[in-house]
Structure formats: structure tokens, C-alpha cells
Amino acid sequence: MPIYEYFCPDCNFKFELLRHQTQLNESASCPRCHNGAERIFSSFASFSKSDEGPSAPIGGSSSCSSCSATSCDTCQI
Ligand SMILES: [Zn+2]
């Protein structure tokens, strides 16, 4: 779950909440004064899911994609 920052204008208190995305439109209450707090958008989505695929295999030019050895049946060096 991503962490969202909220700011309470009543007591000038900034706090963070772990919230599911389905809870985003729900108002958050300040833990100090329990009034409504506003979400801060500046540091949004630092924990959001990644749309990137798996990273490229790490290895030298002599390794194949399925093993880390320099010689195997699929390397064909
Ligand atoms: Zn407050």
C-alpha cells in the first residue's frame, strides 16, 4: 500500500497514512485534533506499483539468458 501525506490546516500538523487506493477519496482525520486533513500531492506514489517488466538479465557478454555459466547447451559460444 502506498503512503500518502496529509496536512491538517487546523493545527498545522503533517502526518502520513498507509492507504489503499480505494480509500483515496475518503477524508482523513487529523490524529491530533480529528478535523479533516488535506492530502499532499507533492510526494505522491513513491510506493506505487511498477509497470516495468522484469529487469534485463545481469551478466557479461559471454553468459546466456538462462544461466550464468560461460558454456552450456544454449550458450553456443
Ligand atoms: Zn489537526
N, CA, C, O and the ligand as a Tripos MOL2 file, in Angstrom:
@<TRIPOS>MOLECULE
protein
  309   307    78     0     0
PROTEIN
NO_CHARGES

@<TRIPOS>ATOM
      1 N           0.8430   -1.2000    0.0000 N.3       1 MET1
      2 CA          0.0000    0.0000    0.0000 C.3       1 MET1
      3 C           0.8740    1.2440    0.0000 C.2       1 MET1
      4 O           1.8740    1.3020    0.7160 O.2       1 MET1
      5 N           0.5170    2.2060   -0.7710 N.am      2 PRO2
      6 CA          1.3260    3.4300   -0.7970 C.3       2 PRO2
      7 C           1.0800    4.2950    0.4340 C.2       2 PRO2
      8 O           0.0380    4.2120    1.0840 O.2       2 PRO2
      9 N           2.0470    5.1030    0.7230 N.am      3 ILE3
     10 CA          1.9520    6.0410    1.8320 C.3       3 ILE3
     11 C           1.5670    7.4040    1.2820 C.2       3 ILE3
     12 O           2.1660    7.8870    0.3210 O.2       3 ILE3
     13 N           0.5730    8.0160    1.8900 N.am      4 TYR4
     14 CA          0.1520    9.3430    1.4670 C.3       4 TYR4
     15 C           0.3540   10.3160    2.6130 C.2       4 TYR4
     16 O           0.1750    9.9840    3.7850 O.2       4 TYR4
     17 N           0.7260   11.5100    2.2410 N.am      5 GLU5
     18 CA          0.9470   12.5490    3.2370 C.3       5 GLU5
     19 C          -0.2950   13.4250    3.3390 C.2       5 GLU5
     20 O          -0.9290   13.7720    2.3420 O.2       5 GLU5
     21 N          -0.6080   13.7580    4.5510 N.am      6 TYR6
     22 CA         -1.7510   14.6290    4.8050 C.3       6 TYR6
     23 C          -1.3000   15.7980    5.6610 C.2       6 TYR6
     24 O          -0.3240   15.7230    6.4080 O.2       6 TYR6
     25 N          -2.0410   16.8640    5.5230 N.am      7 PHE7
     26 CA         -1.7300   18.0640    6.2910 C.3       7 PHE7
     27 C          -3.0080   18.6140    6.8860 C.2       7 PHE7
     28 O          -4.0040   18.8130    6.1910 O.2       7 PHE7
     29 N          -2.9610   18.8550    8.1830 N.am      8 CYS8
     30 CA         -4.1200   19.4190    8.8590 C.3       8 CYS8
     31 C          -3.9360   20.9240    8.9900 C.2       8 CYS8
     32 O          -3.0090   21.3710    9.6650 O.2       8 CYS8
     33 N          -4.7930   21.7110    8.3630 N.am      9 PRO9
     34 CA         -4.6250   23.1680    8.4410 C.3       9 PRO9
     35 C          -5.0570   23.7350    9.7810 C.2       9 PRO9
     36 O          -4.7400   24.8800   10.1020 O.2       9 PRO9
     37 N          -5.7630   22.9620   10.5500 N.am     10 ASP10
     38 CA         -6.2550   23.4850   11.8300 C.3      10 ASP10
     39 C          -5.1460   23.5610   12.8740 C.2      10 ASP10
     40 O          -5.0500   24.5290   13.6280 O.2      10 ASP10
     41 N          -4.3080   22.5200   12.9070 N.am     11 CYS11
     42 CA         -3.2300   22.5300   13.8980 C.3      11 CYS11
     43 C          -1.8590   22.4730   13.2340 C.2      11 CYS11
     44 O          -0.8450   22.2650   13.9010 O.2      11 CYS11
     45 N          -1.8370   22.6620   11.9100 N.am     12 ASN12
     46 CA         -0.5630   22.6690   11.1750 C.3      12 ASN12
     47 C           0.2490   21.3970   11.4260 C.2      12 ASN12
     48 O           1.4500   21.4480   11.6890 O.2      12 ASN12
     49 N          -0.4190   20.2890   11.3400 N.am     13 PHE13
     50 CA          0.2350   19.0170   11.6170 C.3      13 PHE13
     51 C           0.2760   18.1840   10.3500 C.2      13 PHE13
     52 O          -0.7410   17.9880    9.6850 O.2      13 PHE13
     53 N           1.4530   17.7020   10.0280 N.am     14 LYS14
     54 CA          1.6210   16.8610    8.8470 C.3      14 LYS14
     55 C           1.8080   15.4170    9.2960 C.2      14 LYS14
     56 O           2.5770   15.1420   10.2170 O.2      14 LYS14
     57 N           1.1150   14.5120    8.6520 N.am     15 PHE15
     58 CA          1.2300   13.1050    9.0270 C.3      15 PHE15
     59 C           1.0880   12.2450    7.7830 C.2      15 PHE15
     60 O           0.6660   12.7060    6.7230 O.2      15 PHE15
     61 N           1.4550   10.9790    7.9470 N.am     16 GLU16
     62 CA          1.4080   10.0430    6.8280 C.3      16 GLU16
     63 C           0.4230    8.9320    7.1330 C.2      16 GLU16
     64 O           0.2380    8.5270    8.2800 O.2      16 GLU16
     65 N          -0.1960    8.4600    6.0810 N.am     17 LEU17
     66 CA         -1.1480    7.3690    6.2440 C.3      17 LEU17
     67 C          -0.8950    6.3200    5.1750 C.2      17 LEU17
     68 O          -0.6600    6.6330    4.0080 O.2      17 LEU17
     69 N          -0.9490    5.0820    5.6000 N.am     18 LEU18
     70 CA         -0.9500    3.9810    4.6460 C.3      18 LEU18
     71 C          -2.3880    3.7610    4.2040 C.2      18 LEU18
     72 O          -3.2590    3.4300    5.0090 O.2      18 LEU18
     73 N          -2.6140    3.9450    2.9440 N.am     19 ARG19
     74 CA         -3.9910    3.8220    2.4830 C.3      19 ARG19
     75 C          -4.0400    3.0300    1.1830 C.2      19 ARG19
     76 O          -3.1700    3.1320    0.3170 O.2      19 ARG19
     77 N          -5.0800    2.2550    1.0950 N.am     20 HIS20
     78 CA         -5.3290    1.5960   -0.1780 C.3      20 HIS20
     79 C          -5.8930    2.6190   -1.1560 C.2      20 HIS20
     80 O          -6.4840    3.6260   -0.7650 O.2      20 HIS20
     81 N          -5.6950    2.3320   -2.4260 N.am     21 GLN21
     82 CA         -6.1440    3.3010   -3.4260 C.3      21 GLN21
     83 C          -7.6490    3.5110   -3.3980 C.2      21 GLN21
     84 O          -8.1360    4.5660   -3.8050 O.2      21 GLN21
     85 N          -8.3800    2.5310   -2.9300 N.am     22 THR22
     86 CA         -9.8300    2.6890   -2.8640 C.3      22 THR22
     87 C         -10.2370    3.6270   -1.7430 C.2      22 THR22
     88 O         -11.3900    4.0550   -1.6740 O.2      22 THR22
     89 N          -9.3030    3.9480   -0.8670 N.am     23 GLN23
     90 CA         -9.6090    4.8480    0.2390 C.3      23 GLN23
     91 C          -9.2100    6.2810   -0.0510 C.2      23 GLN23
     92 O          -9.3550    7.1620    0.7960 O.2      23 GLN23
     93 N          -8.7050    6.5070   -1.2530 N.am     24 LEU24
     94 CA         -8.1290    7.8170   -1.5400 C.3      24 LEU24
     95 C          -9.1600    8.9330   -1.4370 C.2      24 LEU24
     96 O          -8.8420   10.0350   -0.9900 O.2      24 LEU24
     97 N         -10.3590    8.6600   -1.8370 N.am     25 ASN25
     98 CA        -11.3540    9.7150   -1.8440 C.3      25 ASN25
     99 C         -12.0200    9.9020   -0.4900 C.2      25 ASN25
    100 O         -12.8490   10.7930   -0.3100 O.2      25 ASN25
    101 N         -11.6540    9.0630    0.4460 N.am     26 GLU26
    102 CA        -12.1990    9.2380    1.7800 C.3      26 GLU26
    103 C         -11.3810   10.2850    2.5210 C.2      26 GLU26
    104 O         -10.1660   10.3830    2.3480 O.2      26 GLU26
    105 N         -12.0580   11.0560    3.3380 N.am     27 SER27
    106 CA        -11.3480   12.0890    4.0720 C.3      27 SER27
    107 C         -10.5610   11.4670    5.2130 C.2      27 SER27
    108 O         -10.9810   10.4810    5.8190 O.2      27 SER27
    109 N          -9.4190   12.0600    5.4890 N.am     28 ALA28
    110 CA         -8.5910   11.5970    6.5900 C.3      28 ALA28
    111 C          -8.7620   12.5510    7.7540 C.2      28 ALA28
    112 O          -8.8740   13.7630    7.5690 O.2      28 ALA28
    113 N          -8.7820   12.0050    8.9340 N.am     29 SER29
    114 CA         -8.9210   12.8530   10.1100 C.3      29 SER29
    115 C          -7.5650   13.0210   10.7770 C.2      29 SER29
    116 O          -6.7640   12.0900   10.8600 O.2      29 SER29
    117 N          -7.3440   14.2090   11.2380 N.am     30 CYS30
    118 CA         -6.0770   14.5280   11.8810 C.3      30 CYS30
    119 C          -5.9500   13.7470   13.1950 C.2      30 CYS30
    120 O          -6.8890   13.7320   13.9920 O.2      30 CYS30
    121 N          -4.8120   13.1050   13.4280 N.am     31 PRO31
    122 CA         -4.6480   12.3550   14.6720 C.3      31 PRO31
    123 C          -4.5630   13.2600   15.8960 C.2      31 PRO31
    124 O          -4.6930   12.7870   17.0250 O.2      31 PRO31
    125 N          -4.3490   14.5420   15.6870 N.am     32 ARG32
    126 CA         -4.2580   15.4540   16.8320 C.3      32 ARG32
    127 C          -5.6040   16.0580   17.1920 C.2      32 ARG32
    128 O          -6.0630   15.9570   18.3300 O.2      32 ARG32
    129 N          -6.2300   16.6880   16.2020 N.am     33 CYS33
    130 CA         -7.4640   17.4210   16.5140 C.3      33 CYS33
    131 C          -8.6870   16.7530   15.9010 C.2      33 CYS33
    132 O          -9.8140   17.1760   16.1590 O.2      33 CYS33
    133 N          -8.4840   15.7180   15.0950 N.am     34 HIS34
    134 CA         -9.5630   14.9400   14.4930 C.3      34 HIS34
    135 C         -10.4250   15.7460   13.5410 C.2      34 HIS34
    136 O         -11.5600   15.3700   13.2510 O.2      34 HIS34
    137 N          -9.8900   16.8430   13.0620 N.am     35 ASN35
    138 CA        -10.5760   17.5540   11.9970 C.3      35 ASN35
    139 C         -10.1130   17.0060   10.6540 C.2      35 ASN35
    140 O          -9.1950   16.1890   10.5830 O.2      35 ASN35
    141 N         -10.7510   17.4610    9.6130 N.am     36 GLY36
    142 CA        -10.4010   16.9670    8.2900 C.3      36 GLY36
    143 C          -9.0320   17.4390    7.8440 C.2      36 GLY36
    144 O          -8.6740   18.6020    8.0280 O.2      36 GLY36
    145 N          -8.2770   16.5420    7.2640 N.am     37 ALA37
    146 CA         -6.9490   16.8790    6.7670 C.3      37 ALA37
    147 C          -6.9370   16.7730    5.2560 C.2      37 ALA37
    148 O          -7.7200   16.0370    4.6570 O.2      37 ALA37
    149 N          -6.0330   17.5240    4.6570 N.am     38 GLU38
    150 CA         -5.9210   17.5370    3.2010 C.3      38 GLU38
    151 C          -4.7350   16.6960    2.7720 C.2      38 GLU38
    152 O          -3.6950   16.6720    3.4300 O.2      38 GLU38
    153 N          -4.9090   16.0190    1.6730 N.am     39 ARG39
    154 CA         -3.8120   15.2050    1.1610 C.3      39 ARG39
    155 C          -2.7910   16.0900    0.4570 C.2      39 ARG39
    156 O          -3.1490   17.0390   -0.2400 O.2      39 ARG39
    157 N          -1.5320   15.7690    0.6480 N.am     40 ILE40
    158 CA         -0.4520   16.4790   -0.0160 C.3      40 ILE40
    159 C          -0.0290   15.6500   -1.2170 C.2      40 ILE40
    160 O           0.2000   14.4450   -1.1120 O.2      40 ILE40
    161 N           0.0690   16.3100   -2.3470 N.am     41 PHE41
    162 CA          0.3350   15.5790   -3.5770 C.3      41 PHE41
    163 C           1.8000   15.5950   -3.9760 C.2      41 PHE41
    164 O           2.1870   14.9210   -4.9320 O.2      41 PHE41
    165 N           2.6100   16.3420   -3.2700 N.am     42 SER42
    166 CA          3.9640   16.5800   -3.7660 C.3      42 SER42
    167 C           4.8010   15.3120   -3.8160 C.2      42 SER42
    168 O           5.5980   15.1280   -4.7350 O.2      42 SER42
    169 N           4.6260   14.4360   -2.8330 N.am     43 SER43
    170 CA          5.4610   13.2310   -2.8070 C.3      43 SER43
    171 C           4.6270   12.0090   -3.1400 C.2      43 SER43
    172 O           4.7520   10.9520   -2.5210 O.2      43 SER43
    173 N           3.7980   12.1800   -4.1090 N.am     44 PHE44
    174 CA          2.8290   11.1310   -4.4360 C.3      44 PHE44
    175 C           3.4990    9.9000   -5.0280 C.2      44 PHE44
    176 O           4.4710   10.0070   -5.7750 O.2      44 PHE44
    177 N           2.9740    8.7410   -4.6900 N.am     45 ALA45
    178 CA          3.2280    7.4950   -5.4080 C.3      45 ALA45
    179 C           4.6650    7.0100   -5.3390 C.2      45 ALA45
    180 O           5.1810    6.4670   -6.3160 O.2      45 ALA45
    181 N           5.3190    7.1960   -4.2010 N.am     46 SER46
    182 CA          6.6640    6.6540   -4.1090 C.3      46 SER46
    183 C           6.6520    5.1360   -3.9740 C.2      46 SER46
    184 O           7.6750    4.4830   -4.1770 O.2      46 SER46
    185 N           5.4990    4.5770   -3.6320 N.am     47 PHE47
    186 CA          5.4210    3.1370   -3.4550 C.3      47 PHE47
    187 C           4.4370    2.5040   -4.4290 C.2      47 PHE47
    188 O           3.9860    1.3780   -4.2160 O.2      47 PHE47
    189 N           4.1090    3.2100   -5.4750 N.am     48 SER48
    190 CA          3.1340    2.6680   -6.4000 C.3      48 SER48
    191 C           3.7170    1.4880   -7.1660 C.2      48 SER48
    192 O           4.9320    1.2940   -7.2170 O.2      48 SER48
    193 N           2.8430    0.7260   -7.7450 N.am     49 LYS49
    194 CA          3.2980   -0.4590   -8.4380 C.3      49 LYS49
    195 C           4.0650   -0.0750   -9.6980 C.2      49 LYS49
    196 O           3.8200    0.9740  -10.2940 O.2      49 LYS49
    197 N           4.9540   -0.9020  -10.0750 N.am     50 SER50
    198 CA          5.7600   -0.6190  -11.2410 C.3      50 SER50
    199 C           5.1630   -1.3000  -12.4610 C.2      50 SER50
    200 O           4.7600   -2.4620  -12.4170 O.2      50 SER50
    201 N           5.1200   -0.5540  -13.5350 N.am     51 ASP51
    202 CA          4.6230   -1.1180  -14.7850 C.3      51 ASP51
    203 C           5.7510   -1.6950  -15.6330 C.2      51 ASP51
    204 O           5.5170   -2.2300  -16.7160 O.2      51 ASP51
    205 N           6.9420   -1.5820  -15.1410 N.am     52 GLU52
    206 CA          8.0590   -2.0870  -15.9150 C.3      52 GLU52
    207 C           8.1410   -3.6050  -15.8070 C.2      52 GLU52
    208 O           7.7550   -4.1930  -14.7970 O.2      52 GLU52
    209 N           8.6370   -4.2100  -16.8370 N.am     53 GLY53
    210 CA          8.7790   -5.6510  -16.8510 C.3      53 GLY53
    211 C           9.9860   -6.0730  -16.0410 C.2      53 GLY53
    212 O          10.6460   -5.2490  -15.4070 O.2      53 GLY53
    213 N          10.2620   -7.3420  -16.0700 N.am     54 PRO54
    214 CA         11.4550   -7.8140  -15.3590 C.3      54 PRO54
    215 C          12.7100   -7.1870  -15.9290 C.2      54 PRO54
    216 O          12.8150   -6.9170  -17.1250 O.2      54 PRO54
    217 N          13.6410   -6.9690  -15.0470 N.am     55 SER55
    218 CA         14.8690   -6.3140  -15.4830 C.3      55 SER55
    219 C          15.6730   -7.2410  -16.3790 C.2      55 SER55
    220 O          15.5040   -8.4600  -16.3530 O.2      55 SER55
    221 N          16.5240   -6.6580  -17.1480 N.am     56 ALA56
    222 CA         17.3480   -7.4340  -18.0540 C.3      56 ALA56
    223 C          18.2880   -8.3300  -17.2590 C.2      56 ALA56
    224 O          18.7420   -7.9440  -16.1810 O.2      56 ALA56
    225 N          18.5810   -9.4910  -17.7610 N.am     57 PRO57
    226 CA         19.4830  -10.3930  -17.0380 C.3      57 PRO57
    227 C          20.8520   -9.7570  -16.8580 C.2      57 PRO57
    228 O          21.4130   -9.1470  -17.7690 O.2      57 PRO57
    229 N          21.3570   -9.9220  -15.6610 N.am     58 ILE58
    230 CA         22.6580   -9.3440  -15.3520 C.3      58 ILE58
    231 C          23.7400  -10.3510  -15.7020 C.2      58 ILE58
    232 O          23.6730  -11.5070  -15.2860 O.2      58 ILE58
    233 N          24.6980   -9.9360  -16.4340 N.am     59 GLY59
    234 CA         25.7740  -10.8530  -16.7750 C.3      59 GLY59
    235 C          26.6820  -10.2570  -17.8280 C.2      59 GLY59
    236 O          26.3730   -9.2300  -18.4330 O.2      59 GLY59
    237 N          27.7750  -10.9010  -18.0310 N.am     60 GLY60
    238 CA         28.6940  -10.4450  -19.0580 C.3      60 GLY60
    239 C          28.2010  -10.8300  -20.4270 C.2      60 GLY60
    240 O          27.1380  -11.4340  -20.5760 O.2      60 GLY60
    241 N          28.9730  -10.4800  -21.4150 N.am     61 SER61
    242 CA         28.5690  -10.7560  -22.7820 C.3      61 SER61
    243 C          28.6590  -12.2470  -23.1020 C.2      61 SER61
    244 O          28.1320  -12.7010  -24.1170 O.2      61 SER61
    245 N          29.3300  -13.0100  -22.2310 N.am     62 SER62
    246 CA         29.5250  -14.4190  -22.5360 C.3      62 SER62
    247 C          28.4830  -15.3060  -21.8590 C.2      62 SER62
    248 O          28.5500  -16.5290  -21.9920 O.2      62 SER62
    249 N          27.5140  -14.7210  -21.1320 N.am     63 SER63
    250 CA         26.5150  -15.5420  -20.4650 C.3      63 SER63
    251 C          25.2080  -15.5050  -21.2390 C.2      63 SER63
    252 O          24.8470  -14.4890  -21.8330 O.2      63 SER63
    253 N          24.5170  -16.6140  -21.2210 N.am     64 CYS64
    254 CA         23.2380  -16.6490  -21.8930 C.3      64 CYS64
    255 C          22.1480  -16.2160  -20.9350 C.2      64 CYS64
    256 O          22.4220  -15.9560  -19.7630 O.2      64 CYS64
    257 N          20.9240  -16.1340  -21.4090 N.am     65 SER65
    258 CA         19.8640  -15.5780  -20.5920 C.3      65 SER65
    259 C          19.3560  -16.5530  -19.5590 C.2      65 SER65
    260 O          18.6810  -16.1400  -18.6160 O.2      65 SER65
    261 N          19.6530  -17.8330  -19.7000 N.am     66 SER66
    262 CA         19.0750  -18.8020  -18.7850 C.3      66 SER66
    263 C          20.0770  -19.3760  -17.8080 C.2      66 SER66
    264 O          19.6970  -20.1840  -16.9610 O.2      66 SER66
    265 N          21.3270  -19.0000  -17.8860 N.am     67 CYS67
    266 CA         22.2980  -19.4800  -16.9320 C.3      67 CYS67
    267 C          23.3960  -18.4600  -16.7740 C.2      67 CYS67
    268 O          23.5110  -17.5340  -17.5760 O.2      67 CYS67
    269 N          24.1870  -18.6180  -15.7660 N.am     68 SER68
    270 CA         25.2830  -17.6770  -15.5410 C.3      68 SER68
    271 C          26.6210  -18.2760  -15.9520 C.2      68 SER68
    272 O          27.6630  -17.6440  -15.7800 O.2      68 SER68
    273 N          26.5990  -19.4670  -16.4830 N.am     69 ALA69
    274 CA         27.8410  -20.0930  -16.9050 C.3      69 ALA69
    275 C          28.2840  -19.5330  -18.2510 C.2      69 ALA69
    276 O          27.5000  -18.9220  -18.9770 O.2      69 ALA69
    277 N          29.5120  -19.7470  -18.5570 N.am     70 THR70
    278 CA         30.0070  -19.2590  -19.8280 C.3      70 THR70
    279 C          29.8860  -20.2940  -20.9320 C.2      70 THR70
    280 O          30.1310  -19.9990  -22.1020 O.2      70 THR70
    281 N          29.5100  -21.5030  -20.5580 N.am     71 SER71
    282 CA         29.3280  -22.5020  -21.5810 C.3      71 SER71
    283 C          28.2200  -23.4610  -21.1580 C.2      71 SER71
    284 O          28.2920  -24.0550  -20.0820 O.2      71 SER71
    285 N          27.2260  -23.6110  -21.9730 N.am     72 CYS72
    286 CA         26.1640  -24.5700  -21.7430 C.3      72 CYS72
    287 C          25.5360  -24.8930  -23.0840 C.2      72 CYS72
    288 O          25.9900  -24.3950  -24.1150 O.2      72 CYS72
    289 N          24.5170  -25.7040  -23.0890 N.am     73 ASP73
    290 CA         23.9350  -26.1410  -24.3470 C.3      73 ASP73
    291 C          23.3090  -24.9790  -25.1360 C.2      73 ASP73
    292 O          23.2350  -25.0160  -26.3640 O.2      73 ASP73
    293 N          22.8670  -23.9610  -24.4130 N.am     74 THR74
    294 CA         22.1830  -22.8620  -25.1090 C.3      74 THR74
    295 C          23.0740  -21.6630  -25.3550 C.2      74 THR74
    296 O          22.6860  -20.7370  -26.0670 O.2      74 THR74
    297 N          24.2640  -21.6690  -24.7750 N.am     75 CYS75
    298 CA         25.1350  -20.5020  -24.9640 C.3      75 CYS75
    299 C          25.6840  -20.4440  -26.3860 C.2      75 CYS75
    300 O          25.6430  -19.3950  -27.0280 O.2      75 CYS75
    301 N          26.1940  -21.5650  -26.8740 N.am     76 GLN76
    302 CA         26.6770  -21.6460  -28.2610 C.3      76 GLN76
    303 C          27.7420  -20.6010  -28.5500 C.2      76 GLN76
    304 O          27.6740  -19.8890  -29.5520 O.2      76 GLN76
    305 N          28.7130  -20.5170  -27.6720 N.am     77 ILE77
    306 CA         29.7700  -19.5420  -27.8870 C.3      77 ILE77
    307 C          30.7330  -20.0640  -28.9610 C.2      77 ILE77
    308 O          31.7060  -19.3890  -29.2970 O.2      77 ILE77
    309 ZN         -5.2520   18.7760   13.2650 Zn       78 ZN78
@<TRIPOS>BOND
     1     1     2 1
     2     2     3 1
     3     3     4 2
     4     3     5 am
     5     5     6 1
     6     6     7 1
     7     7     8 2
     8     7     9 am
     9     9    10 1
    10    10    11 1
    11    11    12 2
    12    11    13 am
    13    13    14 1
    14    14    15 1
    15    15    16 2
    16    15    17 am
    17    17    18 1
    18    18    19 1
    19    19    20 2
    20    19    21 am
    21    21    22 1
    22    22    23 1
    23    23    24 2
    24    23    25 am
    25    25    26 1
    26    26    27 1
    27    27    28 2
    28    27    29 am
    29    29    30 1
    30    30    31 1
    31    31    32 2
    32    31    33 am
    33    33    34 1
    34    34    35 1
    35    35    36 2
    36    35    37 am
    37    37    38 1
    38    38    39 1
    39    39    40 2
    40    39    41 am
    41    41    42 1
    42    42    43 1
    43    43    44 2
    44    43    45 am
    45    45    46 1
    46    46    47 1
    47    47    48 2
    48    47    49 am
    49    49    50 1
    50    50    51 1
    51    51    52 2
    52    51    53 am
    53    53    54 1
    54    54    55 1
    55    55    56 2
    56    55    57 am
    57    57    58 1
    58    58    59 1
    59    59    60 2
    60    59    61 am
    61    61    62 1
    62    62    63 1
    63    63    64 2
    64    63    65 am
    65    65    66 1
    66    66    67 1
    67    67    68 2
    68    67    69 am
    69    69    70 1
    70    70    71 1
    71    71    72 2
    72    71    73 am
    73    73    74 1
    74    74    75 1
    75    75    76 2
    76    75    77 am
    77    77    78 1
    78    78    79 1
    79    79    80 2
    80    79    81 am
    81    81    82 1
    82    82    83 1
    83    83    84 2
    84    83    85 am
    85    85    86 1
    86    86    87 1
    87    87    88 2
    88    87    89 am
    89    89    90 1
    90    90    91 1
    91    91    92 2
    92    91    93 am
    93    93    94 1
    94    94    95 1
    95    95    96 2
    96    95    97 am
    97    97    98 1
    98    98    99 1
    99    99   100 2
   100    99   101 am
   101   101   102 1
   102   102   103 1
   103   103   104 2
   104   103   105 am
   105   105   106 1
   106   106   107 1
   107   107   108 2
   108   107   109 am
   109   109   110 1
   110   110   111 1
   111   111   112 2
   112   111   113 am
   113   113   114 1
   114   114   115 1
   115   115   116 2
   116   115   117 am
   117   117   118 1
   118   118   119 1
   119   119   120 2
   120   119   121 am
   121   121   122 1
   122   122   123 1
   123   123   124 2
   124   123   125 am
   125   125   126 1
   126   126   127 1
   127   127   128 2
   128   127   129 am
   129   129   130 1
   130   130   131 1
   131   131   132 2
   132   131   133 am
   133   133   134 1
   134   134   135 1
   135   135   136 2
   136   135   137 am
   137   137   138 1
   138   138   139 1
   139   139   140 2
   140   139   141 am
   141   141   142 1
   142   142   143 1
   143   143   144 2
   144   143   145 am
   145   145   146 1
   146   146   147 1
   147   147   148 2
   148   147   149 am
   149   149   150 1
   150   150   151 1
   151   151   152 2
   152   151   153 am
   153   153   154 1
   154   154   155 1
   155   155   156 2
   156   155   157 am
   157   157   158 1
   158   158   159 1
   159   159   160 2
   160   159   161 am
   161   161   162 1
   162   162   163 1
   163   163   164 2
   164   163   165 am
   165   165   166 1
   166   166   167 1
   167   167   168 2
   168   167   169 am
   169   169   170 1
   170   170   171 1
   171   171   172 2
   172   171   173 am
   173   173   174 1
   174   174   175 1
   175   175   176 2
   176   175   177 am
   177   177   178 1
   178   178   179 1
   179   179   180 2
   180   179   181 am
   181   181   182 1
   182   182   183 1
   183   183   184 2
   184   183   185 am
   185   185   186 1
   186   186   187 1
   187   187   188 2
   188   187   189 am
   189   189   190 1
   190   190   191 1
   191   191   192 2
   192   191   193 am
   193   193   194 1
   194   194   195 1
   195   195   196 2
   196   195   197 am
   197   197   198 1
   198   198   199 1
   199   199   200 2
   200   199   201 am
   201   201   202 1
   202   202   203 1
   203   203   204 2
   204   203   205 am
   205   205   206 1
   206   206   207 1
   207   207   208 2
   208   207   209 am
   209   209   210 1
   210   210   211 1
   211   211   212 2
   212   211   213 am
   213   213   214 1
   214   214   215 1
   215   215   216 2
   216   215   217 am
   217   217   218 1
   218   218   219 1
   219   219   220 2
   220   219   221 am
   221   221   222 1
   222   222   223 1
   223   223   224 2
   224   223   225 am
   225   225   226 1
   226   226   227 1
   227   227   228 2
   228   227   229 am
   229   229   230 1
   230   230   231 1
   231   231   232 2
   232   231   233 am
   233   233   234 1
   234   234   235 1
   235   235   236 2
   236   235   237 am
   237   237   238 1
   238   238   239 1
   239   239   240 2
   240   239   241 am
   241   241   242 1
   242   242   243 1
   243   243   244 2
   244   243   245 am
   245   245   246 1
   246   246   247 1
   247   247   248 2
   248   247   249 am
   249   249   250 1
   250   250   251 1
   251   251   252 2
   252   251   253 am
   253   253   254 1
   254   254   255 1
   255   255   256 2
   256   255   257 am
   257   257   258 1
   258   258   259 1
   259   259   260 2
   260   259   261 am
   261   261   262 1
   262   262   263 1
   263   263   264 2
   264   263   265 am
   265   265   266 1
   266   266   267 1
   267   267   268 2
   268   267   269 am
   269   269   270 1
   270   270   271 1
   271   271   272 2
   272   271   273 am
   273   273   274 1
   274   274   275 1
   275   275   276 2
   276   275   277 am
   277   277   278 1
   278   278   279 1
   279   279   280 2
   280   279   281 am
   281   281   282 1
   282   282   283 1
   283   283   284 2
   284   283   285 am
   285   285   286 1
   286   286   287 1
   287   287   288 2
   288   287   289 am
   289   289   290 1
   290   290   291 1
   291   291   292 2
   292   291   293 am
   293   293   294 1
   294   294   295 1
   295   295   296 2
   296   295   297 am
   297   297   298 1
   298   298   299 1
   299   299   300 2
   300   299   301 am
   301   301   302 1
   302   302   303 1
   303   303   304 2
   304   303   305 am
   305   305   306 1
   306   306   307 1
   307   307   308 2
@<TRIPOS>SUBSTRUCTURE
     1 MET1         2 RESIDUE 1 A MET
     2 PRO2         6 RESIDUE 1 A PRO
     3 ILE3        10 RESIDUE 1 A ILE
     4 TYR4        14 RESIDUE 1 A TYR
     5 GLU5        18 RESIDUE 1 A GLU
     6 TYR6        22 RESIDUE 1 A TYR
     7 PHE7        26 RESIDUE 1 A PHE
     8 CYS8        30 RESIDUE 1 A CYS
     9 PRO9        34 RESIDUE 1 A PRO
    10 ASP10       38 RESIDUE 1 A ASP
    11 CYS11       42 RESIDUE 1 A CYS
    12 ASN12       46 RESIDUE 1 A ASN
    13 PHE13       50 RESIDUE 1 A PHE
    14 LYS14       54 RESIDUE 1 A LYS
    15 PHE15       58 RESIDUE 1 A PHE
    16 GLU16       62 RESIDUE 1 A GLU
    17 LEU17       66 RESIDUE 1 A LEU
    18 LEU18       70 RESIDUE 1 A LEU
    19 ARG19       74 RESIDUE 1 A ARG
    20 HIS20       78 RESIDUE 1 A HIS
    21 GLN21       82 RESIDUE 1 A GLN
    22 THR22       86 RESIDUE 1 A THR
    23 GLN23       90 RESIDUE 1 A GLN
    24 LEU24       94 RESIDUE 1 A LEU
    25 ASN25       98 RESIDUE 1 A ASN
    26 GLU26      102 RESIDUE 1 A GLU
    27 SER27      106 RESIDUE 1 A SER
    28 ALA28      110 RESIDUE 1 A ALA
    29 SER29      114 RESIDUE 1 A SER
    30 CYS30      118 RESIDUE 1 A CYS
    31 PRO31      122 RESIDUE 1 A PRO
    32 ARG32      126 RESIDUE 1 A ARG
    33 CYS33      130 RESIDUE 1 A CYS
    34 HIS34      134 RESIDUE 1 A HIS
    35 ASN35      138 RESIDUE 1 A ASN
    36 GLY36      142 RESIDUE 1 A GLY
    37 ALA37      146 RESIDUE 1 A ALA
    38 GLU38      150 RESIDUE 1 A GLU
    39 ARG39      154 RESIDUE 1 A ARG
    40 ILE40      158 RESIDUE 1 A ILE
    41 PHE41      162 RESIDUE 1 A PHE
    42 SER42      166 RESIDUE 1 A SER
    43 SER43      170 RESIDUE 1 A SER
    44 PHE44      174 RESIDUE 1 A PHE
    45 ALA45      178 RESIDUE 1 A ALA
    46 SER46      182 RESIDUE 1 A SER
    47 PHE47      186 RESIDUE 1 A PHE
    48 SER48      190 RESIDUE 1 A SER
    49 LYS49      194 RESIDUE 1 A LYS
    50 SER50      198 RESIDUE 1 A SER
    51 ASP51      202 RESIDUE 1 A ASP
    52 GLU52      206 RESIDUE 1 A GLU
    53 GLY53      210 RESIDUE 1 A GLY
    54 PRO54      214 RESIDUE 1 A PRO
    55 SER55      218 RESIDUE 1 A SER
    56 ALA56      222 RESIDUE 1 A ALA
    57 PRO57      226 RESIDUE 1 A PRO
    58 ILE58      230 RESIDUE 1 A ILE
    59 GLY59      234 RESIDUE 1 A GLY
    60 GLY60      238 RESIDUE 1 A GLY
    61 SER61      242 RESIDUE 1 A SER
    62 SER62      246 RESIDUE 1 A SER
    63 SER63      250 RESIDUE 1 A SER
    64 CYS64      254 RESIDUE 1 A CYS
    65 SER65      258 RESIDUE 1 A SER
    66 SER66      262 RESIDUE 1 A SER
    67 CYS67      266 RESIDUE 1 A CYS
    68 SER68      270 RESIDUE 1 A SER
    69 ALA69      274 RESIDUE 1 A ALA
    70 THR70      278 RESIDUE 1 A THR
    71 SER71      282 RESIDUE 1 A SER
    72 CYS72      286 RESIDUE 1 A CYS
    73 ASP73      290 RESIDUE 1 A ASP
    74 THR74      294 RESIDUE 1 A THR
    75 CYS75      298 RESIDUE 1 A CYS
    76 GLN76      302 RESIDUE 1 A GLN
    77 ILE77      306 RESIDUE 1 A ILE
    78 ZN78       309 GROUP 0 **** ****
